[in-house]
Amino acid sequence: MIQISYQDPRPIYEQVRDAYRQQILAGVLEPGVQLPSVRELSSRLAVNPNTIQRAYRELEQEGCISSVRGKGSFVADVSGAAEARRRELFERFDQLVHELESLGVTPAELGQRVGGGEG
């Protein structure tokens, strides 16, 4: 079951999308598993159905789920998606590192930050 936080600055649809994406890519939700209907999940989370619909639409566009009209939304086979997501995140990380270095942040400071020395 996913949870949302009203203290989280991200929109609720992003929280829902990210929670499902993480569970799917980690293998917690296996291919073929049916997700709760839009109506069911919106009722459980006490949010507007359009919020859940948007999260599901983005997950479908990313290839994490597939929707079958009249049947529901199902976890897709994402065997190669985890590696693609990892590459995408490392590219973003490299861009951030480059930007931080251009602002004078030293490799030692970056290493300490990445290593959990600061928070």
N, CA, C and O atoms as a printed pandas DataFrame, in Angstrom:
     atom_number atom_name residue_name chain_id  residue_number  x_coord  y_coord  z_coord
0              1         N          MET        A               1    0.843   -1.190    0.000
1              2        CA          MET        A               1    0.000    0.000    0.000
2              3         C          MET        A               1    0.881    1.243    0.000
3              4         O          MET        A               1    1.840    1.339    0.766
4              5         N          ILE        A               2    0.558    2.157   -0.834
5              6        CA          ILE        A               2    1.327    3.392   -0.873
6              7         C          ILE        A               2    0.730    4.403    0.097
7              8         O          ILE        A               2   -0.442    4.330    0.465
8              9         N          GLN        A               3    1.570    5.344    0.496
9             10        CA          GLN        A               3    1.128    6.387    1.404
10            11         C          GLN        A               3    1.515    7.734    0.822
11            12         O          GLN        A               3    2.495    7.851    0.086
12            13         N          ILE        A               4    0.735    8.745    1.161
13            14        CA          ILE        A               4    1.064   10.101    0.742
14            15         C          ILE        A               4    1.266   10.955    1.982
15            16         O          ILE        A               4    0.770   10.639    3.063
16            17         N          SER        A               5    1.998   12.034    1.807
17            18        CA          SER        A               5    2.252   12.950    2.910
18            19         C          SER        A               5    1.880   14.357    2.480
19            20         O          SER        A               5    2.329   14.842    1.441
20            21         N          TYR        A               6    1.069   14.995    3.275
21            22        CA          TYR        A               6    0.696   16.375    2.972
22            23         C          TYR        A               6    1.821   17.341    3.337
23            24         O          TYR        A               6    1.768   18.516    2.973
24            25         N          GLN        A               7    2.840   16.856    4.054
25            26        CA          GLN        A               7    4.005   17.682    4.357
26            27         C          GLN        A               7    5.024   17.647    3.218
27            28         O          GLN        A               7    5.898   18.509    3.140
28            29         N          ASP        A               8    4.914   16.662    2.346
29            30        CA          ASP        A               8    5.814   16.538    1.197
30            31         C          ASP        A               8    5.507   17.671    0.220
31            32         O          ASP        A               8    4.347   17.889   -0.128
32            33         N          PRO        A               9    6.541   18.394   -0.224
33            34        CA          PRO        A               9    6.284   19.510   -1.145
34            35         C          PRO        A               9    5.859   19.073   -2.551
35            36         O          PRO        A               9    5.337   19.880   -3.320
36            37         N          ARG        A              10    6.083   17.796   -2.888
37            38        CA          ARG        A              10    5.693   17.312   -4.218
38            39         C          ARG        A              10    4.179   17.176   -4.318
39            40         O          ARG        A              10    3.511   16.866   -3.332
40            41         N          PRO        A              11    3.639   17.409   -5.516
41            42        CA          PRO        A              11    2.204   17.173   -5.709
42            43         C          PRO        A              11    1.860   15.709   -5.407
43            44         O          PRO        A              11    2.711   14.826   -5.519
44            45         N          ILE        A              12    0.621   15.471   -5.028
45            46        CA          ILE        A              12    0.198   14.124   -4.648
46            47         C          ILE        A              12    0.354   13.143   -5.801
47            48         O          ILE        A              12    0.759   12.002   -5.578
48            49         N          TYR        A              13    0.043   13.555   -7.032
49            50        CA          TYR        A              13    0.177   12.622   -8.153
50            51         C          TYR        A              13    1.623   12.170   -8.313
51            52         O          TYR        A              13    1.871   11.025   -8.689
52            53         N          GLU        A              14    2.593   13.062   -8.030
53            54        CA          GLU        A              14    4.002   12.678   -8.119
54            55         C          GLU        A              14    4.358   11.687   -7.018
55            56         O          GLU        A              14    5.121   10.749   -7.252
56            57         N          GLN        A              15    3.815   11.884   -5.823
57            58        CA          GLN        A              15    4.069   10.946   -4.732
58            59         C          GLN        A              15    3.548    9.558   -5.089
59            60         O          GLN        A              15    4.224    8.554   -4.863
60            61         N          VAL        A              16    2.342    9.508   -5.648
61            62        CA          VAL        A              16    1.744    8.228   -6.048
62            63         C          VAL        A              16    2.580    7.597   -7.157
63            64         O          VAL        A              16    2.940    6.423   -7.076
64            65         N          ARG        A              17    2.888    8.375   -8.191
65            66        CA          ARG        A              17    3.684    7.880   -9.319
66            67         C          ARG        A              17    5.036    7.356   -8.843
67            68         O          ARG        A              17    5.448    6.258   -9.216
68            69         N          ASP        A              18    5.726    8.146   -8.016
69            70        CA          ASP        A              18    7.055    7.758   -7.556
70            71         C          ASP        A              18    7.020    6.515   -6.676
71            72         O          ASP        A              18    7.905    5.663   -6.766
72            73         N          ALA        A              19    5.997    6.408   -5.822
73            74        CA          ALA        A              19    5.884    5.237   -4.946
74            75         C          ALA        A              19    5.679    3.973   -5.768
75            76         O          ALA        A              19    6.322    2.953   -5.518
76            77         N          TYR        A              20    4.780    4.039   -6.751
77            78        CA          TYR        A              20    4.564    2.865   -7.602
78            79         C          TYR        A              20    5.789    2.578   -8.463
79            80         O          TYR        A              20    6.171    1.417   -8.614
80            81         N          ARG        A              21    6.411    3.603   -9.027
81            82        CA          ARG        A              21    7.599    3.392   -9.855
82            83         C          ARG        A              21    8.686    2.672   -9.054
83            84         O          ARG        A              21    9.306    1.726   -9.540
84            85         N          GLN        A              22    8.906    3.134   -7.823
85            86        CA          GLN        A              22    9.933    2.524   -6.983
86            87         C          GLN        A              22    9.605    1.053   -6.709
87            88         O          GLN        A              22   10.485    0.198   -6.798
88            89         N          GLN        A              23    8.356    0.758   -6.378
89            90        CA          GLN        A              23    7.968   -0.624   -6.093
90            91         C          GLN        A              23    8.079   -1.508   -7.332
91            92         O          GLN        A              23    8.460   -2.675   -7.238
92            93         N          ILE        A              24    7.748   -0.950   -8.485
93            94        CA          ILE        A              24    7.811   -1.725   -9.730
94            95         C          ILE        A              24    9.259   -1.996  -10.114
95            96         O          ILE        A              24    9.616   -3.133  -10.421
96            97         N          LEU        A              25   10.096   -0.959  -10.101
97            98        CA          LEU        A              25   11.494   -1.132  -10.508
98            99         C          LEU        A              25   12.274   -1.998   -9.524
99           100         O          LEU        A              25   13.229   -2.670   -9.913
100          101         N          ALA        A              26   11.872   -1.985   -8.248
101          102        CA          ALA        A              26   12.543   -2.810   -7.242
102          103         C          ALA        A              26   12.056   -4.256   -7.269
103          104         O          ALA        A              26   12.620   -5.112   -6.587
104          105         N          GLY        A              27   11.011   -4.532   -8.052
105          106        CA          GLY        A              27   10.496   -5.891   -8.140
106          107         C          GLY        A              27    9.505   -6.246   -7.052
107          108         O          GLY        A              27    9.081   -7.397   -6.953
108          109         N          VAL        A              28    9.128   -5.272   -6.231
109          110        CA          VAL        A              28    8.135   -5.522   -5.185
110          111         C          VAL        A              28    6.790   -5.853   -5.827
111          112         O          VAL        A              28    6.076   -6.751   -5.380
112          113         N          LEU        A              29    6.459   -5.112   -6.880
113          114        CA          LEU        A              29    5.263   -5.408   -7.673
114          115         C          LEU        A              29    5.716   -6.095   -8.954
115          116         O          LEU        A              29    6.438   -5.501   -9.754
116          117         N          GLU        A              30    5.307   -7.316   -9.149
117          118        CA          GLU        A              30    5.769   -8.111  -10.289
118          119         C          GLU        A              30    4.913   -7.867  -11.524
119          120         O          GLU        A              30    3.763   -7.442  -11.419
120          121         N          PRO        A              31    5.486   -8.141  -12.700
121          122        CA          PRO        A              31    4.730   -7.973  -13.945
122          123         C          PRO        A              31    3.402   -8.729  -13.897
123          124         O          PRO        A              31    3.334   -9.868  -13.436
124          125         N          GLY        A              32    2.357   -8.073  -14.381
125          126        CA          GLY        A              32    1.036   -8.694  -14.426
126          127         C          GLY        A              32    0.155   -8.399  -13.233
127          128         O          GLY        A              32   -1.054   -8.625  -13.288
128          129         N          VAL        A              33    0.741   -7.896  -12.149
129          130        CA          VAL        A              33   -0.052   -7.576  -10.967
130          131         C          VAL        A              33   -0.964   -6.397  -11.289
131          132         O          VAL        A              33   -0.537   -5.403  -11.875
132          133         N          GLN        A              34   -2.224   -6.529  -10.894
133          134        CA          GLN        A              34   -3.185   -5.458  -11.154
134          135         C          GLN        A              34   -3.113   -4.408  -10.051
135          136         O          GLN        A              34   -3.129   -4.732   -8.864
136          137         N          LEU        A              35   -3.031   -3.140  -10.465
137          138        CA          LEU        A              35   -3.060   -2.035   -9.513
138          139         C          LEU        A              35   -4.507   -1.760   -9.118
139          140         O          LEU        A              35   -5.432   -2.131   -9.840
140          141         N          PRO        A              36   -4.702   -1.111   -7.972
141          142        CA          PRO        A              36   -6.071   -0.738   -7.602
142          143         C          PRO        A              36   -6.669    0.175   -8.672
143          144         O          PRO        A              36   -5.946    0.920   -9.332
144          145         N          SER        A              37   -7.972    0.114   -8.838
145          146        CA          SER        A              37   -8.623    0.998   -9.806
146          147         C          SER        A              37   -8.434    2.445   -9.365
147          148         O          SER        A              37   -8.150    2.723   -8.200
148          149         N          VAL        A              38   -8.594    3.347  -10.307
149          150        CA          VAL        A              38   -8.475    4.774  -10.005
150          151         C          VAL        A              38   -9.442    5.146   -8.888
151          152         O          VAL        A              38   -9.072    5.834   -7.937
152          153         N          ARG        A              39  -10.664    4.694   -9.010
153          154        CA          ARG        A              39  -11.689    5.017   -8.010
154          155         C          ARG        A              39  -11.325    4.439   -6.641
155          156         O          ARG        A              39  -11.445    5.118   -5.622
156          157         N          GLU        A              40  -10.882    3.187   -6.628
157          158        CA          GLU        A              40  -10.534    2.536   -5.364
158          159         C          GLU        A              40   -9.374    3.245   -4.673
159          160         O          GLU        A              40   -9.445    3.528   -3.477
160          161         N          LEU        A              41   -8.304    3.533   -5.420
161          162        CA          LEU        A              41   -7.137    4.163   -4.809
162          163         C          LEU        A              41   -7.440    5.597   -4.383
163          164         O          LEU        A              41   -6.981    6.039   -3.330
164          165         N          SER        A              42   -8.202    6.318   -5.185
165          166        CA          SER        A              42   -8.537    7.696   -4.801
166          167         C          SER        A              42   -9.384    7.705   -3.530
167          168         O          SER        A              42   -9.257    8.606   -2.701
168          169         N          SER        A              43  -10.238    6.710   -3.383
169          170        CA          SER        A              43  -11.050    6.600   -2.176
170          171         C          SER        A              43  -10.180    6.264   -0.965
171          172         O          SER        A              43  -10.328    6.868    0.097
172          173         N          ARG        A              44   -9.275    5.298   -1.129
173          174        CA          ARG        A              44   -8.377    4.904   -0.034
174          175         C          ARG        A              44   -7.508    6.059    0.441
175          176         O          ARG        A              44   -7.303    6.246    1.640
176          177         N          LEU        A              45   -6.994    6.840   -0.527
177          178        CA          LEU        A              45   -6.090    7.937   -0.188
178          179         C          LEU        A              45   -6.827    9.255    0.054
179          180         O          LEU        A              45   -6.214   10.255    0.426
180          181         N          ALA        A              46   -8.138    9.248   -0.158
181          182        CA          ALA        A              46   -8.971   10.447    0.011
182          183         C          ALA        A              46   -8.467   11.601   -0.853
183          184         O          ALA        A              46   -8.275   12.719   -0.376
184          185         N          VAL        A              47   -8.258   11.299   -2.141
185          186        CA          VAL        A              47   -7.833   12.323   -3.103
186          187         C          VAL        A              47   -8.753   12.268   -4.318
187          188         O          VAL        A              47   -9.511   11.314   -4.496
188          189         N          ASN        A              48   -8.677   13.279   -5.132
189          190        CA          ASN        A              48   -9.482   13.361   -6.344
190          191         C          ASN        A              48   -9.071   12.255   -7.318
191          192         O          ASN        A              48   -7.876   12.024   -7.502
192          193         N          PRO        A              49  -10.019   11.574   -7.942
193          194        CA          PRO        A              49   -9.672   10.534   -8.919
194          195         C          PRO        A              49   -8.771   11.033  -10.052
195          196         O          PRO        A              49   -7.965   10.268  -10.581
196          197         N          ASN        A              50   -8.900   12.302  -10.426
197          198        CA          ASN        A              50   -8.033   12.848  -11.479
198          199         C          ASN        A              50   -6.562   12.810  -11.083
199          200         O          ASN        A              50   -5.685   12.687  -11.938
200          201         N          THR        A              51   -6.296   12.917   -9.779
201          202        CA          THR        A              51   -4.924   12.847   -9.272
202          203         C          THR        A              51   -4.336   11.467   -9.549
203          204         O          THR        A              51   -3.209   11.353  -10.031
204          205         N          ILE        A              52   -5.097   10.429   -9.246
205          206        CA          ILE        A              52   -4.638    9.059   -9.471
206          207         C          ILE        A              52   -4.539    8.786  -10.967
207          208         O          ILE        A              52   -3.594    8.142  -11.422
208          209         N          GLN        A              53   -5.505    9.270  -11.727
209          210        CA          GLN        A              53   -5.488    9.078  -13.179
210          211         C          GLN        A              53   -4.219    9.672  -13.782
211          212         O          GLN        A              53   -3.613    9.074  -14.671
212          213         N          ARG        A              54   -3.819   10.838  -13.302
213          214        CA          ARG        A              54   -2.600   11.474  -13.826
214          215         C          ARG        A              54   -1.365   10.642  -13.483
215          216         O          ARG        A              54   -0.486   10.459  -14.326
216          217         N          ALA        A              55   -1.297   10.141  -12.256
217          218        CA          ALA        A              55   -0.167    9.302  -11.855
218          219         C          ALA        A              55   -0.105    8.048  -12.724
219          220         O          ALA        A              55    0.968    7.679  -13.201
220          221         N          TYR        A              56   -1.244    7.392  -12.933
221          222        CA          TYR        A              56   -1.292    6.186  -13.755
222          223         C          TYR        A              56   -0.913    6.492  -15.204
223          224         O          TYR        A              56   -0.199    5.712  -15.836
224          225         N          ARG        A              57   -1.383    7.615  -15.729
225          226        CA          ARG        A              57   -1.058    7.987  -17.120
226          227         C          ARG        A              57    0.453    8.167  -17.283
227          228         O          ARG        A              57    1.033    7.715  -18.270
228          229         N          GLU        A              58    1.087    8.833  -16.307
229          230        CA          GLU        A              58    2.535    9.027  -16.395
230          231         C          GLU        A              58    3.278    7.703  -16.264
231          232         O          GLU        A              58    4.273    7.480  -16.953
232          233         N          LEU        A              59    2.803    6.823  -15.384
233          234        CA          LEU        A              59    3.427    5.501  -15.258
234          235         C          LEU        A              59    3.294    4.714  -16.558
235          236         O          LEU        A              59    4.207    3.985  -16.947
236          237         N          GLU        A              60    2.169    4.864  -17.218
237          238        CA          GLU        A              60    1.968    4.182  -18.500
238          239         C          GLU        A              60    2.899    4.762  -19.563
239          240         O          GLU        A              60    3.476    4.013  -20.351
240          241         N          GLN        A              61    3.052    6.076  -19.592
241          242        CA          GLN        A              61    3.958    6.709  -20.551
242          243         C          GLN        A              61    5.403    6.287  -20.321
243          244         O          GLN        A              61    6.185    6.200  -21.268
244          245         N          GLU        A              62    5.761    6.025  -19.067
245          246        CA          GLU        A              62    7.114    5.580  -18.729
246          247         C          GLU        A              62    7.315    4.091  -19.011
247          248         O          GLU        A              62    8.443    3.599  -18.985
248          249         N          GLY        A              63    6.229    3.380  -19.278
249          250        CA          GLY        A              63    6.327    1.950  -19.541
250          251         C          GLY        A              63    6.291    1.083  -18.299
251          252         O          GLY        A              63    6.579   -0.111  -18.369
252          253         N          CYS        A              64    5.941    1.668  -17.160
253          254        CA          CYS        A              64    5.890    0.903  -15.913
254          255         C          CYS        A              64    4.598    0.104  -15.770
255          256         O          CYS        A              64    4.582   -0.955  -15.141
256          257         N          ILE        A              65    3.522    0.611  -16.351
257          258        CA          ILE        A              65    2.248   -0.101  -16.297
258          259         C          ILE        A              65    1.610   -0.086  -17.680
259          260         O          ILE        A              65    1.986    0.697  -18.552
260          261         N          SER        A              66    0.642   -0.964  -17.854
261          262        CA          SER        A              66   -0.169   -0.938  -19.073
262          263         C          SER        A              66   -1.629   -0.963  -18.638
263          264         O          SER        A              66   -1.995   -1.633  -17.672
264          265         N          SER        A              67   -2.442   -0.228  -19.360
265          266        CA          SER        A              67   -3.866   -0.155  -19.030
266          267         C          SER        A              67   -4.671   -0.868  -20.096
267          268         O          SER        A              67   -4.407   -0.738  -21.292
268          269         N          VAL        A              68   -5.655   -1.622  -19.643
269          270        CA          VAL        A              68   -6.559   -2.328  -20.543
270          271         C          VAL        A              68   -7.955   -1.801  -20.252
271          272         O          VAL        A              68   -8.473   -1.961  -19.147
272          273         N          ARG        A              69   -8.558   -1.176  -21.249
273          274        CA          ARG        A              69   -9.882   -0.574  -21.064
274          275         C          ARG        A              69  -10.870   -1.618  -20.538
275          276         O          ARG        A              69  -11.016   -2.705  -21.096
276          277         N          GLY        A              70  -11.535   -1.252  -19.457
277          278        CA          GLY        A              70  -12.532   -2.130  -18.866
278          279         C          GLY        A              70  -11.956   -3.185  -17.938
279          280         O          GLY        A              70  -12.706   -3.866  -17.239
280          281         N          LYS        A              71  -10.633   -3.333  -17.918
281          282        CA          LYS        A              71   -9.995   -4.354  -17.074
282          283         C          LYS        A              71   -9.173   -3.736  -15.951
283          284         O          LYS        A              71   -9.177   -4.243  -14.829
284          285         N          GLY        A              72   -8.465   -2.642  -16.244
285          286        CA          GLY        A              72   -7.648   -2.007  -15.215
286          287         C          GLY        A              72   -6.225   -1.760  -15.667
287          288         O          GLY        A              72   -5.894   -1.860  -16.849
288          289         N          SER        A              73   -5.394   -1.435  -14.692
289          290        CA          SER        A              73   -3.980   -1.149  -14.940
290          291         C          SER        A              73   -3.133   -2.254  -14.333
291          292         O          SER        A              73   -3.377   -2.704  -13.214
292          293         N          PHE        A              74   -2.126   -2.684  -15.099
293          294        CA          PHE        A              74   -1.300   -3.814  -14.707
294          295         C          PHE        A              74    0.176   -3.443  -14.782
295          296         O          PHE        A              74    0.591   -2.655  -15.631
296          297         N          VAL        A              75    0.962   -4.028  -13.876
297          298        CA          VAL        A              75    2.405   -3.800  -13.879
298          299         C          VAL        A              75    2.991   -4.402  -15.146
299          300         O          VAL        A              75    2.711   -5.551  -15.489
300          301         N          ALA        A              76    3.804   -3.617  -15.835
301          302        CA          ALA        A              76    4.450   -4.070  -17.068
302          303         C          ALA        A              76    5.772   -4.760  -16.743
303          304         O          ALA        A              76    6.299   -4.629  -15.638
304          305         N          ASP        A              77    6.292   -5.489  -17.708
305          306        CA          ASP        A              77    7.612   -6.104  -17.568
306          307         C          ASP        A              77    8.647   -5.008  -17.783
307          308         O          ASP        A              77    8.803   -4.495  -18.891
308          309         N          VAL        A              78    9.346   -4.657  -16.719
309          310        CA          VAL        A              78   10.303   -3.546  -16.774
310          311         C          VAL        A              78   11.736   -4.030  -16.574
311          312         O          VAL        A              78   12.569   -3.312  -16.020
312          313         N          SER        A              79   12.016   -5.240  -17.023
313          314        CA          SER        A              79   13.336   -5.818  -16.774
314          315         C          SER        A              79   14.473   -4.900  -17.201
315          316         O          SER        A              79   15.497   -4.853  -16.519
316          317         N          GLY        A              80   14.334   -4.176  -18.295
317          318        CA          GLY        A              80   15.391   -3.261  -18.726
318          319         C          GLY        A              80   15.198   -1.842  -18.233
319          320         O          GLY        A              80   16.095   -1.012  -18.379
320          321         N          ALA        A              81   14.052   -1.549  -17.657
321          322        CA          ALA        A              81   13.737   -0.182  -17.248
322          323         C          ALA        A              81   14.559    0.279  -16.052
323          324         O          ALA        A              81   14.904    1.456  -15.955
324          325         N          ALA        A              82   14.876   -0.634  -15.145
325          326        CA          ALA        A              82   15.649   -0.242  -13.967
326          327         C          ALA        A              82   17.022    0.272  -14.380
327          328         O          ALA        A              82   17.496    1.279  -13.853
328          329         N          GLU        A              83   17.656   -0.411  -15.311
329          330        CA          GLU        A              83   18.977    0.028  -15.774
330          331         C          GLU        A              83   18.874    1.348  -16.521
331          332         O          GLU        A              83   19.752    2.200  -16.382
332          333         N          ALA        A              84   17.832    1.537  -17.304
333          334        CA          ALA        A              84   17.640    2.803  -18.022
334          335         C          ALA        A              84   17.422    3.942  -17.025
335          336         O          ALA        A              84   17.959    5.036  -17.200
336          337         N          ARG        A              85   16.645    3.686  -15.994
337          338        CA          ARG        A              85   16.403    4.709  -14.968
338          339         C          ARG        A              85   17.696    5.043  -14.241
339          340         O          ARG        A              85   17.966    6.207  -13.945
340          341         N          ARG        A              86   18.486    4.033  -13.957
341          342        CA          ARG        A              86   19.773    4.236  -13.284
342          343         C          ARG        A              86   20.684    5.130  -14.121
343          344         O          ARG        A              86   21.308    6.052  -13.597
344          345         N          ARG        A              87   20.758    4.850  -15.437
345          346        CA          ARG        A              87   21.581    5.679  -16.328
346          347         C          ARG        A              87   21.080    7.120  -16.347
347          348         O          ARG        A              87   21.868    8.065  -16.298
348          349         N          GLU        A              88   19.764    7.271  -16.418
349          350        CA          GLU        A              88   19.173    8.618  -16.438
350          351         C          GLU        A              88   19.530    9.393  -15.172
351          352         O          GLU        A              88   19.893   10.567  -15.240
352          353         N          LEU        A              89   19.428    8.737  -14.022
353          354        CA          LEU        A              89   19.736    9.405  -12.764
354          355         C          LEU        A              89   21.215    9.751  -12.660
355          356         O          LEU        A              89   21.570   10.813  -12.149
356          357         N          PHE        A              90   22.087    8.855  -13.145
357          358        CA          PHE        A              90   23.520    9.161  -13.123
358          359         C          PHE        A              90   23.852   10.329  -14.042
359          360         O          PHE        A              90   24.738   11.122  -13.725
360          361         N          GLU        A              91   23.165   10.452  -15.167
361          362        CA          GLU        A              91   23.377   11.606  -16.048
362          363         C          GLU        A              91   22.983   12.893  -15.334
363          364         O          GLU        A              91   23.697   13.893  -15.408
364          365         N          ARG        A              92   21.859   12.865  -14.652
365          366        CA          ARG        A              92   21.423   14.045  -13.892
366          367         C          ARG        A              92   22.402   14.350  -12.769
367          368         O          ARG        A              92   22.703   15.511  -12.495
368          369         N          PHE        A              93   22.896   13.299  -12.120
369          370        CA          PHE        A              93   23.872   13.461  -11.044
370          371         C          PHE        A              93   25.138   14.122  -11.582
371          372         O          PHE        A              93   25.666   15.050  -10.970
372          373         N          ASP        A              94   25.620   13.643  -12.722
373          374        CA          ASP        A              94   26.824   14.225  -13.325
374          375         C          ASP        A              94   26.626   15.701  -13.643
375          376         O          ASP        A              94   27.534   16.510  -13.449
376          377         N          GLN        A              95   25.445   16.048  -14.128
377          378        CA          GLN        A              95   25.154   17.461  -14.418
378          379         C          GLN        A              95   25.174   18.300  -13.145
379          380         O          GLN        A              95   25.694   19.415  -13.139
380          381         N          LEU        A              96   24.611   17.764  -12.073
381          382        CA          LEU        A              96   24.618   18.481  -10.798
382          383         C          LEU        A              96   26.031   18.647  -10.260
383          384         O          LEU        A              96   26.387   19.713   -9.759
384          385         N          VAL        A              97   26.833   17.600  -10.361
385          386        CA          VAL        A              97   28.220   17.673   -9.904
386          387         C          VAL        A              97   28.961   18.757  -10.673
387          388         O          VAL        A              97   29.670   19.569  -10.079
388          389         N          HIS        A              98   28.798   18.772  -11.986
389          390        CA          HIS        A              98   29.459   19.780  -12.815
390          391         C          HIS        A              98   29.025   21.188  -12.395
391          392         O          HIS        A              98   29.854   22.091  -12.283
392          393         N          GLU        A              99   27.741   21.365  -12.169
393          394        CA          GLU        A              99   27.227   22.675  -11.764
394          395         C          GLU        A              99   27.762   23.079  -10.395
395          396         O          GLU        A              99   28.134   24.234  -10.188
396          397         N          LEU        A             100   27.800   22.132   -9.461
397          398        CA          LEU        A             100   28.329   22.423   -8.126
398          399         C          LEU        A             100   29.811   22.780   -8.189
399          400         O          LEU        A             100   30.259   23.704   -7.510
400          401         N          GLU        A             101   30.569   22.050   -9.004
401          402        CA          GLU        A             101   31.996   22.354   -9.146
402          403         C          GLU        A             101   32.195   23.742   -9.737
403          404         O          GLU        A             101   33.127   24.450   -9.353
404          405         N          SER        A             102   31.335   24.139  -10.664
405          406        CA          SER        A             102   31.455   25.477  -11.248
406          407         C          SER        A             102   31.134   26.567  -10.225
407          408         O          SER        A             102   31.501   27.726  -10.413
408          409         N          LEU        A             103   30.453   26.194   -9.150
409          410        CA          LEU        A             103   30.164   27.136   -8.068
410          411         C          LEU        A             103   31.212   27.082   -6.961
411          412         O          LEU        A             103   31.069   27.730   -5.924
412          413         N          GLY        A             104   32.268   26.299   -7.193
413          414        CA          GLY        A             104   33.371   26.255   -6.239
414          415         C          GLY        A             104   33.328   25.138   -5.228
415          416         O          GLY        A             104   34.161   25.102   -4.323
416          417         N          VAL        A             105   32.390   24.229   -5.348
417          418        CA          VAL        A             105   32.335   23.091   -4.431
418          419         C          VAL        A             105   33.462   22.136   -4.801
419          420         O          VAL        A             105   33.625   21.778   -5.968
420          421         N          THR        A             106   34.237   21.727   -3.804
421          422        CA          THR        A             106   35.394   20.864   -4.060
422          423         C          THR        A             106   34.975   19.395   -4.134
423          424         O          THR        A             106   33.932   19.012   -3.603
424          425         N          PRO        A             107   35.800   18.575   -4.800
425          426        CA          PRO        A             107   35.517   17.132   -4.820
426          427         C          PRO        A             107   35.434   16.536   -3.415
427          428         O          PRO        A             107   34.646   15.621   -3.172
428          429         N          ALA        A             108   36.246   17.054   -2.491
429          430        CA          ALA        A             108   36.201   16.551   -1.115
430          431         C          ALA        A             108   34.841   16.840   -0.478
431          432         O          ALA        A             108   34.280   15.988    0.212
432          433         N          GLU        A             109   34.313   18.044   -0.712
433          434        CA          GLU        A             109   32.994   18.391   -0.176
434          435         C          GLU        A             109   31.913   17.498   -0.783
435          436         O          GLU        A             109   31.008   17.037   -0.088
436          437         N          LEU        A             110   32.023   17.263   -2.089
437          438        CA          LEU        A             110   31.058   16.383   -2.755
438          439         C          LEU        A             110   31.133   14.972   -2.181
439          440         O          LEU        A             110   30.106   14.351   -1.906
440          441         N          GLY        A             111   32.350   14.474   -2.004
441          442        CA          GLY        A             111   32.534   13.134   -1.456
442          443         C          GLY        A             111   31.947   13.002   -0.070
443          444         O          GLY        A             111   31.326   11.995    0.269
444          445         N          GLN        A             112   32.157   14.045    0.732
445          446        CA          GLN        A             112   31.607   14.017    2.087
446          447         C          GLN        A             112   30.079   14.010    2.038
447          448         O          GLN        A             112   29.431   13.292    2.800
448          449         N          ARG        A             113   29.520   14.799    1.156
449          450        CA          ARG        A             113   28.062   14.887    1.033
450          451         C          ARG        A             113   27.477   13.557    0.545
451          452         O          ARG        A             113   26.489   13.063    1.089
452          453         N          VAL        A             114   28.098   12.994   -0.476
453          454        CA          VAL        A             114   27.611   11.729   -1.027
454          455         C          VAL        A             114   27.792   10.604   -0.018
455          456         O          VAL        A             114   26.958    9.704    0.077
456          457         N          GLY        A             115   28.886   10.663    0.734
457          458        CA          GLY        A             115   29.170    9.629    1.723
458          459         C          GLY        A             115   28.309    9.711    2.965
459          460         O          GLY        A             115   28.408    8.854    3.844
460          461         N          GLY        A             116   27.466   10.727    3.054
461          462        CA          GLY        A             116   26.568   10.830    4.203
462          463         C          GLY        A             116   27.134   11.636    5.348
463          464         O          GLY        A             116   26.569   11.635    6.442
464          465         N          GLY        A             117   28.244   12.329    5.121
465          466        CA          GLY        A             117   28.852   13.115    6.185
466          467         C          GLY        A             117   28.048   14.335    6.573
467          468         O          GLY        A             117   28.161   14.822    7.698
468          469         N          GLU        A             118   27.224   14.843    5.644
469          470        CA          GLU        A             118   26.399   16.022    5.902
470          471         C          GLU        A             118   25.010   15.773    5.375
471          472         O          GLU        A             118   24.808   14.956    4.477
472          473         N          GLY        A             119   24.056   16.481    5.937
473          474        CA          GLY        A             119   22.834   16.200    5.519
474          475         C          GLY        A             119   21.698   16.719    4.985
475          476         O          GLY        A             119   20.735   15.989    4.751
